[in-house]
Amino acid sequence: MIKMDPDLSLTQKILPDDPDKKPQAKQLQTRADYLIKLLNKDLAKKEAQRLAGADEIVSVKHPHKKFKAEKENEEKPEPDTGIKKEAEEKRETKEKENKRDLKREKKEKEDKKELKEKDIKEKRENKVKESTQKEKEVKEEKVNEIKSENKEKNKKVSLLDIPVHITATSEPVPISEESEELDQKTFSVCKERMRPVKAALKQLDRPEKGLSEREQLEHTRQCLIKIGDHITECLKEYTNPEQIKQWRKNLWIFVSKFTEFDARKLHKLYKHAIKKRQESQQHNDQNISTNVNTHVIRN
């Protein structure tokens, strides 16, 4: 063993028995590298001496071969230097490859991040665009509705100011085109007498939106009853049957301006509604009477 070789005198230098003097792994590696380097130099020196001795023998016969051998020896690097150079080149090549890989991975990450941000930005822009387009459509729809309503309002003449008749096609027709119409003076008198039920007149043919068909019919019936009851009250100031008949006709003709039905049809519908109201009232009275009798009998 190298440690026990007395010629080398390394007994106290390699792995001494003192635990405080024992080297670490890194120190051992450094020493081993140093010893290997010394051995390589020694081998190279012996090899050079051997080749020099051989060259002297050859140079006697071939002097030019000696010169060639010396030149080759000068150009030939030492074994240790060649090994170190090769290891250094490998290390540099590996470092370059690692740097190149890191650079490529970094670029791929940046590209992915950029692509993701671009996709998110496009989605956000599309969402804002869709929202803006939707708002624009809603606004346009509202504007069109307002324009349509204004157009209808401008098209229709106020029924309380001018004696017209609203036909089934919702077109105002001047009184001159209809039979049994009112003159301007009679129209003005009817207008003043029917002013207390002005709201009911306007709602007669325009029920509230969102009502079912049955609810719309009930709404119209209630408006008609309110209007008819008011006409009955207005007629109480007359005692002459002919005057009562004439003003009943005039007032119902005035009411017909607010709906597609004529005066006779409206008067007929009112009488039917009155009859139904009376029947309903009688039915309620009977129920109350029955309940009272039942309560008395039980007591």
C-alpha positions in Angstrom: 0.0 0.0 0.0 1.1 3.6 -0.7 0.6 4.6 2.9 2.8 1.8 4.3 5.5 2.2 1.7 8.6 3.4 3.7 10.2 4.9 0.6 7.3 7.4 0.1 7.1 8.5 3.8 3.3 9.0 3.6 2.3 7.1 6.7 1.4 10.2 8.7 0.0 12.1 5.7 -2.5 9.6 4.3 -5.5 8.8 6.6 -3.7 9.5 10.0 -5.0 7.7 13.1 -5.8 11.1 14.8 -9.6 11.7 14.2 -9.0 15.5 14.3 -6.6 15.2 11.4 -8.7 13.0 9.2 -9.4 14.8 5.9 -12.9 15.3 4.4 -14.1 13.8 1.2 -13.3 17.0 -0.8 -9.7 17.1 0.6 -9.2 13.4 -0.3 -10.4 14.1 -3.9 -8.0 17.0 -4.2 -5.1 14.9 -2.9 -5.9 12.0 -5.2 -6.0 14.4 -8.2 -2.7 15.8 -7.2 -1.1 12.3 -6.8 -2.5 11.2 -10.2 -1.0 14.4 -11.7 2.4 13.6 -10.2 2.3 10.0 -11.5 1.3 11.2 -15.0 4.3 13.6 -15.0 6.6 10.9 -13.8 5.4 8.5 -16.4 5.7 11.2 -19.1 9.2 11.9 -18.0 10.3 8.3 -18.1 8.7 7.9 -21.5 10.5 10.9 -22.8 13.8 9.6 -21.5 13.2 6.2 -23.1 12.4 7.9 -26.4 15.4 10.1 -26.1 17.7 7.1 -25.7 16.1 5.4 -28.7 16.5 8.6 -30.8 20.2 8.8 -30.0 20.7 5.3 -31.3 18.7 6.1 -34.5 20.3 9.5 -35.0 23.6 7.9 -35.7 22.2 6.1 -38.8 19.4 8.6 -39.7 19.9 12.1 -38.3 16.8 13.5 -40.1 14.6 11.0 -38.2 15.9 12.3 -34.9 14.8 15.8 -35.9 11.4 14.5 -36.9 11.0 12.7 -33.6 12.0 15.8 -31.6 9.5 17.9 -33.5 6.7 15.4 -32.8 7.6 15.4 -29.1 7.4 19.2 -29.1 4.0 19.2 -30.8 2.6 16.4 -28.6 0.9 17.8 -25.5 1.4 16.4 -22.2 -1.2 13.7 -21.3 -2.4 15.6 -18.3 -2.9 18.8 -20.3 -4.9 17.0 -23.0 -7.2 15.4 -20.4 -7.8 18.7 -18.7 -8.5 20.5 -22.0 -10.9 17.8 -23.1 -12.8 17.9 -19.8 -12.9 21.7 -20.0 -14.3 21.6 -23.5 -17.0 19.1 -22.4 -17.9 21.2 -19.5 -18.2 24.3 -21.7 -20.2 22.4 -24.2 -22.6 21.2 -21.5 -22.9 24.7 -20.1 -23.7 26.0 -23.5 -26.3 23.3 -24.0 -27.8 24.0 -20.6 -28.0 27.8 -21.3 -29.6 27.1 -24.7 -32.2 24.8 -23.1 -32.9 27.3 -20.4 -33.3 30.0 -23.0 -35.6 27.9 -25.1 -37.7 26.9 -22.0 -37.9 30.6 -21.0 -39.0 31.6 -24.5 -41.7 28.8 -24.6 -43.0 30.0 -21.2 -43.1 33.6 -22.4 -44.8 32.6 -25.6 -47.5 30.6 -23.7 -48.0 33.5 -21.3 -48.3 35.9 -24.1 -50.8 33.6 -26.0 -52.8 33.2 -22.8 -53.0 36.9 -22.1 -53.9 37.5 -25.8 -56.7 35.0 -25.5 -58.0 36.5 -22.3 -57.9 40.0 -23.9 -59.8 38.8 -26.9 -62.5 37.2 -24.8 -62.8 40.3 -22.7 -63.1 42.5 -25.8 -65.7 40.1 -27.3 -67.7 40.2 -24.1 -67.6 44.0 -24.0 -68.5 44.2 -27.7 -71.4 41.8 -27.2 -72.6 43.8 -24.2 -72.3 47.1 -26.1 -74.1 45.6 -29.1 -76.9 44.3 -26.9 -77.3 47.7 -25.2 -77.4 49.4 -28.6 -80.1 47.1 -29.8 -82.2 47.7 -26.6 -81.8 51.4 -27.0 -82.8 51.3 -30.7 -85.8 49.2 -29.8 -86.9 51.7 -27.2 -86.3 54.6 -29.6 -88.4 52.8 -32.2 -91.2 52.2 -29.7 -91.2 55.8 -28.6 -91.2 56.9 -32.3 -94.1 54.6 -33.0 -96.1 55.8 -30.0 -95.5 59.4 -30.9 -96.5 58.7 -34.5 -99.8 57.2 -33.3 -100.4 60.1 -31.0 -99.8 62.6 -33.7 -101.9 60.6 -36.1 -104.9 60.4 -33.8 -106.8 63.5 -33.1 -107.9 64.1 -29.5 -111.3 62.5 -29.1 -112.3 65.1 -26.4 -111.7 68.0 -28.7 -112.9 67.0 -32.1 -116.0 64.9 -32.8 -114.6 61.8 -34.6 -115.4 58.1 -34.5 -112.7 55.4 -34.0 -113.5 52.5 -36.4 -112.5 48.9 -36.2 -109.3 49.7 -38.0 -108.4 52.3 -35.4 -108.6 55.1 -37.9 -110.4 58.4 -36.9 -113.4 59.1 -39.1 -115.0 62.6 -39.3 -118.6 62.8 -38.1 -119.7 63.8 -41.6 -118.9 60.3 -42.8 -121.1 58.6 -40.2 -124.9 58.6 -39.8 -126.6 59.8 -36.6 -123.6 61.9 -35.6 -123.5 64.9 -33.3 -123.2 68.5 -34.3 -120.5 70.7 -32.7 -122.8 72.2 -30.1 -124.3 68.9 -29.0 -120.8 67.3 -29.0 -119.5 70.1 -26.7 -122.5 69.6 -24.3 -121.9 65.8 -24.2 -118.2 66.4 -23.6 -118.8 68.6 -20.5 -121.5 66.2 -19.1 -119.1 63.1 -19.5 -116.0 64.8 -18.1 -116.4 63.1 -14.7 -116.0 59.7 -16.3 -113.2 60.9 -18.7 -110.7 58.2 -17.3 -113.3 55.4 -17.8 -113.8 56.6 -21.4 -110.1 56.5 -22.2 -109.7 53.0 -20.6 -112.8 51.6 -22.3 -111.0 50.3 -25.4 -107.5 50.4 -23.9 -107.2 47.9 -21.0 -104.0 47.7 -19.0 -101.2 45.6 -20.5 -100.5 42.2 -19.0 -104.1 41.3 -18.3 -105.6 38.0 -19.5 -108.5 37.9 -21.9 -111.0 37.3 -19.1 -109.5 40.1 -17.1 -109.7 42.5 -20.1 -113.4 41.7 -20.6 -114.1 42.3 -16.9 -112.2 45.6 -17.1 -114.2 46.7 -20.1 -117.5 45.7 -18.4 -116.6 47.7 -15.3 -115.8 50.8 -17.4 -119.0 50.4 -19.3 -121.1 50.1 -16.1 -119.4 53.3 -14.6 -120.1 55.2 -17.9 -123.7 53.9 -18.2 -124.5 54.7 -14.5 -123.3 58.3 -15.1 -125.5 58.7 -18.2 -128.5 57.5 -16.1 -127.7 60.1 -13.5 -127.4 62.8 -16.2 -130.9 61.9 -17.6 -132.6 62.4 -14.2 -132.7 66.1 -14.8 -135.1 65.6 -17.7 -138.8 64.8 -17.3 -139.9 64.8 -20.9 -139.6 61.2 -22.3 -138.6 62.5 -25.7 -135.7 64.5 -24.2 -134.6 61.6 -22.1 -134.6 59.3 -25.2 -132.7 61.9 -27.3 -130.0 62.7 -24.8 -129.5 59.0 -24.0 -128.9 58.6 -27.7 -126.6 61.6 -27.8 -124.5 60.6 -24.8 -124.1 57.0 -26.0 -123.1 58.3 -29.5 -120.4 60.4 -27.7 -119.2 57.3 -25.8 -119.0 55.4 -29.2 -116.2 57.7 -30.3 -113.9 55.9 -27.8 -114.5 52.4 -29.1 -115.2 50.5 -32.3 -118.8 49.7 -31.2 -121.7 52.0 -32.2 -124.1 53.6 -29.7 -126.8 50.9 -29.9 -124.3 48.1 -29.2 -122.8 49.9 -26.3 -126.2 50.6 -24.7 -127.1 46.9 -25.2 -123.9 45.8 -23.6 -124.5 48.2 -20.7 -128.0 46.8 -20.1 -126.6 43.2 -20.2 -123.9 44.2 -17.7 -126.6 45.8 -15.4 -128.7 42.7 -15.6 -125.7 40.5 -14.7 -124.8 42.9 -11.8 -128.4 42.6 -10.4 -128.4 38.8 -10.7 -125.1 38.7 -8.8 -126.4 41.1 -6.2 -129.6 38.9 -5.7 -127.4 35.8 -5.4 -125.3 37.5 -2.8 -128.4 38.6 -0.9 -129.8 35.1 -0.9 -126.5 33.7 0.4 -126.5 36.3 3.2 -130.1 35.5 4.0 -129.4 31.7 4.0 -126.4 32.2 6.3 -128.5 34.4 8.7 -131.3 31.8 8.8 -128.8 29.0 9.4 -127.2 30.9 12.2 -130.7 31.6 13.8 -131.7 28.0 13.6 -128.5 26.8 15.2 -128.9 29.2 18.1 
